Every structure is written in C-alpha cells, then in structure tokens.
Amino acid sequence: MSNNISRWGMILLLAVFLPVTWANEDYQSYQNPHWSDSPDACLQCHEKTPKNGEPLALLLDGDILNLCNRCHATISKDKYIHASGMVPPRQMVEKMPEDFKAALEQDPQGRITCRVCHEMKYQCLSEEFYRRVDNPLFHRGAPYKKRTDLCYNCHNKSEYKDKHNPHDQINDEGELVTDVCTYCHAKLPDRRKAKSIADVSFEYEKLDMLCLRCHTDDAYAYGCVTGYEDDGRPIYHGDKPDEKMLARIDQHTKENILPMELVTGNIFCGTCHNPHELGVQRQHKADVGADAHKRLRISKKDAHLCLGCHDEKDIREFQIGE
C-alpha cells in the first residue's frame, strides 16, 4: 500500500455509490427502518417480517450495497468515510475478528459491504435497542473509546500514525499550510481581506456537512443530534436563531465571533467550535476558541456556551426536561 493510500485511504476515501431507481410503487413509501420494532419498518429491507430460524428474505436478492443505498446514496452521501464493494487483501482478512469475517463472507464475492462495519441486528431486534445510547450507528463491536478503533479491526494502526488532521494548519516553522485550507474552503481564502465568514467560500451550502465527514460519531456523543426526521436524517442542534437569540449573540461580538451559515442563516458546528488553529485568523476575536478545549468559542463552564444564544430560563427548562 502506498504512503498516499495508507494516509488517506481509511479516513478520507469516499464511497462511490449509484442510487437505485425504483419502479415498484411499494418502495416509494419510505419509513426509517433503523431502531424500529414496527413490522412495517422490517418491510423496508425484507420481503416479509423475519422470524427466528427462517431465512432473512432480503429485498434485491440480498445485495446489501444496493439495499442500503436505496436511501443512503442520497441522505448519507456526504458522510461516507470508507469505500465499499472491493475485496480486501488476504492479510487484512486474516487480521479481522471472527464476526467481521463472518459478515464479509455473507457477500457472495467477499466484498466489503455496509454490514462488515455495521451490525444490523443491533437496530433490528428490540432486545438490542439498549445499545442505541452508546452505539447509535450500530457499529460492530462498539462502543469504542475512539472512532478510529473501529478501523483497526481491519487496518494496521502503525500505518496511520501520520493520519491527516485538517485542523493542523500551521507547521513547525510557523507557516500556514495552505493545502489544508481547501479541505473545507472552495478556494484558498485571502487572509488579508477576509473579515468574516461572508468573505470566504465553501464546497457546501450546509456547512455542517464539512464537519460531519469526520465527526459524525462526535455529533451523537456530545448531544448535537437532538432527534430524527421522518426519513431518518438526524436533526442537529443548529437552526436559524430567532430575534432574541440574535440579540444575545450580538452581545458577544465584541469579544469573539459566532458565525452562521451563509445560505441558511442557521447555527452550525462552527458557530460554537472554532475549526482553525491558533494564529490562522488575523482578527483576535476570530481566533478565540482556536486550540481551546473542544475548540469552543465560549467556555461551557456554568453553561456560558449555551448563554451565547439562550437565556437562563430556557436552559433551566431544558435541564429539567432532560
């Protein structure tokens, strides 16, 4: 494996999936099948509700890649962090735990499919639903201390010591590593002219998508996911602030910057977290939070972070509701 593939392959290779066109009207009525004990949810993937000891009777002749991508080619296309559809090398298969191997062998061609890393039964069987608290994406063998620990079931950890971190933006000589900037920005920002988020460009309108390419599990773990849409998409904490919230946010602008998404006007990951390394931003207040704990622009001590948008009454009610 080349150094380039070794460094980038595990984390940054995006799977290329082809959406499936459905002619049968039965498939047009979508219900999120994950973590649901409804018989109707079962029929999203199975020809009939499975019973113990009977064949699974999966749709699409059991082709897991096509079956998952019936939905995820659209709703998850910006979050795939691993390629699929390839046959892993023998050395990798030998390293896999037995349950990973068994999942691999379920594909007639021995290809990497979604079920190698995702244990489907966790989110299918009601007796397994307790796992959702610390394993919402039903990763096989989870919970893991670090997200990448999942990867080391197949990959050799020693080959990824120099893994890419887009937050490392200044080298040991104190120079800006400009190649890193375009990991998120559509083009290299002009630091001399950029005064706000409106003066730079991005690859996506929904800026959360930039962060969730790597931080999907973090978003679940730290409470940034507050619920789910009917089609299964997670609802993130960010939304468009009302006038009262905007007024509170404005009170902080003398000390720091709390940017919003340009197109939607929504709060996003970067509103609370500063993605830059200390010293990248020319304005002092834009630098606040860089390299801080969790890169927070406002300390979370005594709910100060929450008070950047919410009043104390809102926070107390939320805590009581919890």
C-alpha positions as CSV (number, residue, x, y, z in Angstrom):
1,M,0.0,0.0,0.0
2,S,1.5,3.4,-1.0
3,N,2.0,6.1,1.6
4,N,-0.6,8.2,-0.1
5,I,-3.3,5.5,0.1
6,S,-2.1,4.5,3.6
7,R,-2.5,8.0,4.9
8,W,-5.8,8.9,3.2
9,G,-7.4,5.6,2.4
10,M,-9.0,4.7,5.7
11,I,-10.4,8.1,6.7
12,L,-11.0,10.1,3.6
13,L,-11.8,7.7,0.8
14,L,-15.5,8.4,0.0
15,A,-17.5,5.5,-1.3
16,V,-18.9,6.0,-4.8
17,F,-22.5,4.6,-4.8
18,L,-25.1,4.6,-7.5
19,P,-28.6,5.5,-6.5
20,V,-31.2,2.8,-7.3
21,T,-34.2,3.8,-9.4
22,W,-37.3,2.2,-8.1
23,A,-40.1,1.3,-10.5
24,N,-42.3,-0.6,-7.9
25,E,-44.6,1.8,-6.1
26,D,-44.3,-0.2,-2.9
27,Y,-40.8,1.2,-2.5
28,Q,-42.0,4.8,-2.7
29,S,-43.5,4.9,0.8
30,Y,-40.4,5.3,3.0
31,Q,-40.2,4.6,6.7
32,N,-36.9,4.8,8.6
33,P,-36.2,1.1,9.5
34,H,-33.5,1.7,12.0
35,W,-34.2,1.2,15.7
36,S,-37.8,0.5,15.0
37,D,-39.8,-2.6,16.1
38,S,-42.6,-1.8,13.7
39,P,-43.4,-4.7,11.3
40,D,-43.7,-2.1,8.6
41,A,-40.1,-1.0,9.2
42,C,-39.0,-4.5,8.6
43,L,-40.5,-4.4,5.1
44,Q,-38.2,-1.6,4.1
45,C,-35.5,-4.3,3.8
46,H,-37.2,-7.7,3.9
47,E,-39.8,-9.3,1.7
48,K,-41.7,-10.3,4.9
49,T,-41.2,-9.8,8.6
50,P,-38.4,-12.2,9.6
51,K,-39.0,-14.9,12.2
52,N,-36.5,-16.8,14.2
53,G,-35.0,-19.7,12.3
54,E,-36.3,-18.5,8.9
55,P,-34.3,-17.0,6.0
56,L,-34.0,-13.2,6.1
57,A,-35.6,-12.8,2.7
58,L,-33.9,-9.6,1.9
59,L,-35.0,-7.5,-0.9
60,L,-32.9,-7.0,-4.1
61,D,-31.7,-10.6,-3.8
62,G,-29.8,-9.7,-0.6
63,D,-27.5,-7.2,-2.3
64,I,-26.6,-5.1,0.8
65,L,-24.9,-2.3,-1.1
66,N,-27.9,-1.6,-3.3
67,L,-30.3,-2.2,-0.4
68,C,-28.6,0.3,1.9
69,N,-28.1,2.8,-0.9
70,R,-31.8,2.9,-1.7
71,C,-31.8,5.6,0.9
72,H,-28.2,6.3,1.9
73,A,-27.0,7.2,-1.6
74,T,-29.0,10.4,-1.0
75,I,-29.2,11.1,2.7
76,S,-25.7,10.0,3.7
77,K,-23.6,10.6,0.6
78,D,-21.6,13.4,2.4
79,K,-20.9,11.2,5.4
80,Y,-19.4,8.0,3.9
81,I,-15.9,7.6,5.2
82,H,-15.0,4.3,3.7
83,A,-15.1,2.9,0.2
84,S,-17.0,-0.4,-0.4
85,G,-17.5,-3.0,-3.0
86,M,-13.9,-4.1,-3.0
87,V,-12.4,-7.5,-2.0
88,P,-9.9,-6.9,0.9
89,P,-6.4,-8.4,0.7
90,R,-5.8,-11.8,2.4
91,Q,-3.6,-10.2,5.1
92,M,-6.5,-7.9,6.1
93,V,-9.0,-10.7,6.2
94,E,-6.6,-12.7,8.5
95,K,-6.5,-9.8,10.9
96,M,-10.3,-9.3,11.2
97,P,-12.1,-10.5,14.2
98,E,-14.4,-13.6,13.5
99,D,-17.6,-11.6,13.4
100,F,-16.1,-9.2,10.8
101,K,-15.0,-12.2,8.8
102,A,-18.5,-13.8,9.0
103,A,-20.1,-10.5,7.8
104,L,-17.6,-10.4,4.9
105,E,-18.4,-14.0,3.9
106,Q,-22.1,-13.1,3.6
107,D,-21.3,-11.4,0.4
108,P,-21.1,-13.9,-2.4
109,Q,-18.0,-12.1,-3.8
110,G,-16.4,-11.5,-0.4
111,R,-16.6,-7.7,-0.8
112,I,-16.6,-5.0,1.9
113,T,-20.2,-4.1,2.4
114,C,-22.1,-2.0,4.9
115,R,-22.7,-4.9,7.2
116,V,-18.9,-5.5,7.8
117,C,-18.7,-2.5,10.0
118,H,-22.4,-2.2,10.9
119,E,-24.1,-5.0,13.0
120,M,-27.6,-4.9,11.5
121,K,-29.3,-6.9,14.3
122,Y,-28.5,-4.2,16.9
123,Q,-31.0,-1.9,15.3
124,C,-33.5,-4.6,14.2
125,L,-34.1,-6.5,17.4
126,S,-35.9,-4.7,20.2
127,E,-33.9,-6.6,22.9
128,E,-30.8,-5.0,21.4
129,F,-32.2,-1.4,21.4
130,Y,-30.4,-0.6,24.7
131,R,-27.2,-0.2,22.5
132,R,-28.5,2.9,20.8
133,V,-27.4,5.0,23.8
134,D,-23.7,4.5,23.2
135,N,-23.8,3.0,19.7
136,P,-26.4,4.9,17.6
137,L,-24.8,3.9,14.3
138,F,-24.8,0.3,15.3
139,H,-21.1,-0.2,14.6
140,R,-19.9,-3.8,15.0
141,G,-18.1,-4.3,18.4
142,A,-18.9,-0.7,19.6
143,P,-18.7,1.3,21.7
144,Y,-15.1,2.2,21.0
145,K,-13.0,4.6,23.0
146,K,-12.0,6.4,19.8
147,R,-13.8,6.3,16.5
148,T,-10.7,5.0,14.6
149,D,-10.6,2.0,16.9
150,L,-13.3,0.5,14.7
151,C,-11.0,0.8,11.7
152,Y,-8.1,-1.0,13.4
153,N,-10.2,-4.2,13.4
154,C,-9.0,-4.5,9.7
155,H,-6.3,-1.9,9.3
156,N,-2.8,-1.8,11.0
157,K,-2.7,1.0,13.5
158,S,1.1,1.5,12.9
159,E,0.4,2.6,9.3
160,Y,-1.8,5.5,10.4
161,K,0.4,7.4,12.8
162,D,0.6,10.3,10.4
163,K,-3.1,10.5,9.6
164,H,-4.3,13.7,8.1
165,N,-5.8,16.3,10.5
166,P,-7.3,19.3,8.7
167,H,-7.1,21.3,12.0
168,D,-3.3,21.2,11.8
169,Q,-2.9,24.4,9.8
170,I,0.4,25.8,10.9
171,N,3.7,23.9,10.5
172,D,6.6,23.8,12.9
173,E,8.1,26.9,11.3
174,G,5.0,28.9,12.0
175,E,3.9,29.0,8.3
176,L,0.3,28.5,7.1
177,V,-0.2,25.1,5.5
178,T,-2.3,26.3,2.6
179,D,-3.1,22.8,1.2
180,V,-5.1,22.2,4.3
181,C,-7.4,25.2,3.8
182,T,-9.0,23.7,0.7
183,Y,-10.2,20.7,2.7
184,C,-13.1,22.9,3.7
185,H,-12.9,26.0,1.6
186,A,-13.7,26.0,-2.1
187,K,-10.6,28.1,-2.7
188,L,-7.8,29.5,-0.6
189,P,-9.1,32.4,1.4
190,D,-7.3,35.8,1.3
191,R,-6.5,36.3,4.9
192,R,-5.6,40.0,4.3
193,K,-9.1,40.7,3.0
194,A,-11.3,38.2,4.8
195,K,-13.2,40.0,7.6
196,S,-16.0,37.5,8.2
197,I,-17.4,34.2,7.0
198,A,-19.1,36.0,4.2
199,D,-15.6,36.7,2.6
200,V,-14.7,33.0,2.2
201,S,-16.2,30.2,0.1
202,F,-17.1,26.6,0.9
203,E,-17.9,23.4,-1.0
204,Y,-21.3,23.0,0.6
205,E,-24.2,25.3,1.5
206,K,-24.8,23.2,4.6
207,L,-21.6,23.8,6.4
208,D,-22.3,21.0,9.0
209,M,-21.6,18.6,6.1
210,L,-18.0,19.6,6.2
211,C,-17.6,18.7,9.8
212,L,-19.7,15.5,9.8
213,R,-17.4,13.9,7.2
214,C,-15.2,13.1,10.2
215,H,-17.2,14.0,13.3
216,T,-20.4,12.1,12.8
217,D,-20.0,10.0,15.9
218,D,-18.9,13.1,17.9
219,A,-22.1,14.8,17.0
220,Y,-24.1,11.9,18.5
221,A,-21.8,11.6,21.5
222,Y,-21.9,15.2,22.6
223,G,-25.6,15.8,22.1
224,C,-25.5,17.7,18.8
225,V,-28.1,15.3,17.4
226,T,-31.5,16.2,19.0
227,G,-33.8,13.9,17.1
228,Y,-34.6,12.4,13.7
229,E,-36.6,13.4,10.6
230,D,-39.3,11.1,9.3
231,D,-36.9,10.0,6.6
232,G,-34.2,9.0,9.1
233,R,-32.0,12.0,8.8
234,P,-30.6,13.3,12.1
235,I,-31.7,16.6,13.4
236,Y,-28.7,18.6,14.5
237,H,-28.7,21.3,17.2
238,G,-28.3,24.0,14.7
239,D,-31.2,26.0,13.5
240,K,-32.0,29.6,12.5
241,P,-31.9,31.7,15.7
242,D,-34.8,34.0,16.4
243,E,-34.5,37.7,17.1
244,K,-33.9,37.3,20.8
245,M,-31.2,34.8,20.2
246,L,-29.6,37.1,17.6
247,A,-29.6,39.9,20.1
248,R,-27.8,37.7,22.6
249,I,-25.3,36.6,20.0
250,D,-24.7,40.2,19.1
251,Q,-23.7,40.9,22.7
252,H,-20.7,38.6,22.3
253,T,-19.3,40.1,19.1
254,K,-17.0,42.5,20.9
255,E,-15.2,39.5,22.4
256,N,-15.5,36.8,19.8
257,I,-17.2,35.7,16.6
258,L,-20.2,33.3,16.4
259,P,-20.6,32.8,12.7
260,M,-23.8,31.5,11.0
261,E,-24.2,29.5,7.8
262,L,-24.2,31.9,4.8
263,V,-27.1,30.5,2.8
264,T,-29.4,29.2,5.6
265,G,-28.6,31.6,8.4
266,N,-28.5,28.6,10.7
267,I,-26.3,27.9,13.6
268,F,-23.8,25.2,12.6
269,C,-20.8,23.4,14.1
270,G,-18.5,26.3,13.5
271,T,-20.8,28.7,15.5
272,C,-19.7,27.0,18.7
273,H,-16.5,25.4,17.6
274,N,-13.5,27.2,16.1
275,P,-12.1,24.9,13.4
276,H,-8.9,26.9,12.9
277,E,-5.6,26.6,14.6
278,L,-4.5,29.4,16.8
279,G,-2.9,32.1,14.7
280,V,-4.6,31.4,11.4
281,Q,-7.2,34.2,11.9
282,R,-5.9,37.7,11.6
283,Q,-8.6,39.2,13.9
284,H,-8.1,38.4,17.6
285,K,-11.8,37.7,18.3
286,A,-11.9,35.3,15.3
287,D,-9.1,33.4,17.0
288,V,-10.9,32.9,20.2
289,G,-11.5,29.2,20.9
290,A,-8.8,28.0,18.5
291,D,-6.9,25.2,20.2
292,A,-9.2,25.6,23.3
293,H,-11.0,22.6,24.9
294,K,-13.3,21.2,22.2
295,R,-12.4,24.3,20.2
296,L,-15.2,26.1,22.0
297,R,-15.6,29.8,21.1
298,I,-17.3,30.3,24.5
299,S,-16.5,28.3,27.6
300,K,-19.1,25.7,28.5
301,K,-18.4,26.3,32.2
302,D,-21.6,27.2,34.1
303,A,-23.5,27.0,30.7
304,H,-21.8,30.1,29.4
305,L,-21.7,28.5,25.9
306,C,-25.5,28.0,26.0
307,L,-26.0,31.5,27.2
308,G,-24.5,32.7,23.9
309,C,-27.9,32.1,22.4
310,H,-30.3,31.0,25.2
311,D,-31.5,32.8,28.3
312,E,-31.2,31.2,31.7
313,K,-34.9,30.3,31.8
314,D,-34.5,28.3,28.5
315,I,-31.6,26.4,29.9
316,R,-33.3,25.6,33.2
317,E,-36.3,24.2,31.4
318,F,-34.1,22.2,29.1
319,Q,-32.2,20.7,32.0
320,I,-35.5,19.8,33.8
321,G,-36.8,18.2,30.6
322,E,-33.6,16.1,30.5
